[in-house]
Amino acid sequence: MTMSRRLLLQFAVLATTLAALCGTASAQQAKEVTFAHQDMLVPLRLVMESGEVEKATGYKINWRMFAGGGDVIRAMASGDVQMGETGSSPLTAAASQGQDIKLFWISADIANAEALVARNASGINSMKDLAGKKVATPFVSTAHYQLMAGMKMDGVDARSVNVMNMRPPEIAAAWERGDIDATFIWDPVLSKIKSTGKTIATSGSIGARGAPTFEGIVVNAKWAAANEAFMVAFVKALNRANEEYKATGKSWTPDSPQTKAMAKWTKADPKDVGPAMALYSFPTMAEQVSPTWLGGGAAKAMANTAAFLKEQGRVQEVKPDYSAYVTTAYVEKAMGK
């Protein structure tokens, strides 16, 4: 064999080896996903702690914590994050801007899990007393949406209120310092401030008047379509965690492993976990695909939220139909339909 032929053969072997290595790397990369989570006390934390999805699928899940839904949505828009949990308000803002995402799971009906709390001795006893006060909330969150909706319902001019954009940890610190008069926020911060404050309104009371909100899990649409088996396994795990909470949640103590897992992933005080979770409602798989949620209700709630966000100058356009940003496909496949 001539030198040139030997060199050509060596190059061919090298090229084949490199191609195989690249293929392996691509396959490994394809089996990795980054999930943006927040600090709400929902059964998803049990899935995060158990590692059950990783074991069932072989995927590596990078769990990254974010301070608010707006941050989650921005991270997904950048391409750094494929999946995440966010409230209905940030979700609607993203959909209104045409972001390629799908809502595939309602992690919680917020019900009474978010609230407007005024500091004791602040002189605030109703929405109308907010005029001239400092009120903190994370902007574009469900809490922000309901704060603004509640003020509008009660005839409070938003321009008369100093509404301040703060993330949950910043709100906790500002409350401790006495820098704010009130806040519309969720747990674990909510539990911490209730002892020195008065609840003026809740997400449930405002939702009942026409501004319902929810927490959802969203995914990049193209990524989800290319990773269907993972999506179905993830939904099954979410439902398993919901069922565990419904079956045993009332018996959890601060020392229960479930409570410790919830506290670990949210930084909540274990003694606050049970009372805080009781304020939410967690839809079953059948309820997920019903007209109340993914089967129509979520898209309707998004449309109403979008109209409000446009009125507030938070979005430029309201889509004629938000159902394109909601899917029942993965829940239905998990149900065997």
Residue pairs with C-beta under 8 A, 6 or more apart in sequence:
1 9
30 226
30 227
31 57
31 58
31 59
31 60
32 59
32 60
32 61
32 62
33 59
33 60
33 61
33 62
33 82
33 83
33 223
33 227
33 230
34 61
34 62
34 64
34 80
34 81
34 82
34 83
35 61
35 62
35 63
35 64
35 81
35 82
35 83
35 84
36 64
36 65
36 66
36 71
36 72
36 75
36 76
36 81
36 83
36 84
36 85
37 44
37 48
37 63
37 64
37 65
37 66
37 84
37 85
37 265
38 65
38 66
38 67
38 68
38 69
38 72
38 85
38 86
39 65
39 168
39 187
39 188
39 265
39 266
39 267
39 268
40 85
40 107
40 108
40 113
40 186
40 187
40 215
40 266
41 113
41 187
41 188
41 262
41 266
41 268
41 273
41 276
41 277
41 280
42 85
42 107
42 108
42 215
42 277
42 280
42 282
43 107
43 238
43 241
43 242
43 244
43 245
43 282
44 85
44 107
44 217
44 238
44 241
45 261
45 262
45 264
45 265
45 266
46 241
46 244
46 245
46 258
46 261
46 262
47 53
47 234
47 237
47 238
47 240
47 241
48 63
48 261
48 265
49 261
49 264
49 265
50 237
50 261
52 237
52 240
53 59
53 61
53 230
53 233
53 234
53 237
54 60
54 61
56 233
56 237
57 229
57 230
57 233
57 234
59 230
63 265
64 75
64 81
65 265
66 72
66 75
66 84
67 138
67 167
67 168
67 169
68 90
68 138
68 140
68 141
68 167
68 168
69 85
69 86
69 87
69 89
69 90
69 91
69 138
69 140
69 141
69 142
70 90
70 93
70 138
70 139
70 140
70 141
72 81
72 84
72 85
72 86
72 90
73 84
73 86
73 90
73 91
73 93
73 94
73 99
75 81
75 84
76 82
76 83
76 84
76 94
76 99
76 101
76 218
76 220
77 94
77 99
82 219
82 220
82 223
83 217
83 218
83 219
83 220
83 223
84 217
84 218
85 107
85 215
85 216
85 217
85 218
86 94
86 215
86 216
86 218
87 110
87 141
87 142
87 143
87 145
87 213
87 214
87 215
87 216
88 142
88 145
88 213
88 214
88 215
88 216
88 298
88 301
88 302
88 305
89 140
89 141
89 142
89 144
89 145
89 213
89 305
89 309
90 140
90 141
90 142
91 101
91 103
91 216
91 218
91 302
91 325
92 302
92 305
92 306
92 309
92 315
92 322
93 140
93 309
93 314
93 315
94 101
94 218
95 101
95 302
95 306
95 319
95 322
95 325
96 306
96 309
96 310
96 315
96 316
96 317
96 318
96 319
97 315
97 316
97 317
100 220
100 221
100 222
101 218
101 219
101 220
101 221
101 325
102 218
102 219
102 221
102 224
102 325
102 326
102 327
103 216
103 217
103 218
103 294
103 298
103 325
103 326
103 327
104 217
104 218
104 219
104 224
104 231
104 235
104 294
104 326
104 327
104 328
104 329
104 330
104 331
105 216
105 217
105 235
105 238
105 288
105 294
105 330
105 331
106 214
106 215
106 216
106 283
106 288
106 293
106 294
106 298
107 215
107 216
107 217
107 238
107 282
108 214
108 215
108 280
108 281
108 282
109 212
109 214
109 280
109 281
109 282
109 283
110 142
110 186
110 203
110 204
110 207
110 212
110 213
110 214
110 215
110 280
111 203
111 204
111 207
111 279
111 280
111 281
112 202
112 203
112 204
112 205
112 279
113 186
113 187
113 190
113 203
113 276
113 279
113 280
114 142
114 143
114 146
114 184
114 185
114 186
114 190
114 202
114 203
114 213
115 184
115 185
115 190
115 199
115 200
115 201
115 202
115 203
116 127
116 135
116 147
116 150
116 182
116 183
116 184
116 199
116 200
116 201
116 202
117 182
117 183
117 184
117 185
117 190
117 193
117 194
117 197
117 198
117 199
117 200
118 124
118 125
118 129
118 181
118 182
118 197
118 198
118 200
119 175
119 178
119 180
119 181
119 182
119 196
119 197
120 196
120 197
120 198
122 133
122 181
122 182
123 129
124 130
124 133
124 181
124 182
124 198
124 200
125 198
125 200
126 154
126 200
127 150
127 151
127 153
127 154
127 156
127 200
127 201
128 154
128 155
128 156
130 151
130 156
130 160
130 161
130 182
131 156
131 157
131 160
131 161
132 160
132 161
132 162
133 161
133 162
133 181
133 182
134 162
134 164
134 179
134 180
134 181
134 182
135 147
135 161
135 162
135 163
135 164
135 180
135 181
135 182
135 183
135 184
136 163
136 164
136 165
136 166
136 170
136 171
136 174
136 175
136 180
136 182
136 183
136 185
137 143
137 144
137 147
137 163
137 164
137 165
137 166
137 171
137 183
137 184
137 185
138 144
138 165
138 166
138 167
138 168
138 171
138 185
139 165
140 309
140 314
142 203
142 213
142 214
142 215
143 184
143 185
143 186
143 203
144 163
144 184
145 211
145 213
145 305
145 308
145 309
146 184
146 201
146 203
146 206
146 207
146 211
146 213
147 163
147 184
148 158
148 163
148 308
148 312
149 206
149 210
149 211
149 308
150 201
150 206
150 211
151 157
151 158
151 161
152 158
153 206
153 209
153 210
153 211
164 180
166 174
166 180
166 183
168 185
168 186
168 188
168 189
169 189
171 180
171 183
171 185
171 189
172 189
172 192
172 193
174 180
175 183
175 189
175 192
175 193
175 196
175 197
182 197
182 200
183 189
183 193
185 193
187 266
187 268
187 272
187 276
187 279
188 266
188 267
188 268
188 269
188 272
188 276
190 276
191 268
191 269
191 272
191 275
191 276
192 269
192 272
203 213
207 213
210 304
211 304
211 305
211 308
212 301
213 301
213 305
214 293
214 298
214 301
215 280
216 298
217 238
219 231
224 231
224 330
228 330
228 333
231 330
231 333
232 330
232 333
232 334
234 330
235 285
235 330
235 331
235 333
235 334
236 334
239 284
239 285
239 334
242 282
242 283
242 284
243 284
244 258
245 258
245 277
245 282
246 282
248 258
249 258
249 274
249 277
249 278
250 274
252 258
252 259
252 273
252 274
253 259
253 274
254 270
254 271
254 273
254 274
255 270
259 270
259 273
259 274
260 270
262 268
262 270
262 273
262 277
263 269
263 270
263 273
268 276
283 292
283 293
285 331
285 334
285 335
286 335
287 293
288 294
288 328
288 331
289 295
289 328
289 331
289 332
289 335
290 297
291 297
294 326
294 327
294 328
294 331
295 328
296 323
298 322
298 326
299 321
299 322
299 323
299 325
299 326
300 322
302 322
302 325
302 326
303 318
303 319
303 321
303 322
306 315
306 318
306 319
306 322
307 318
309 315
310 316
310 317
310 318
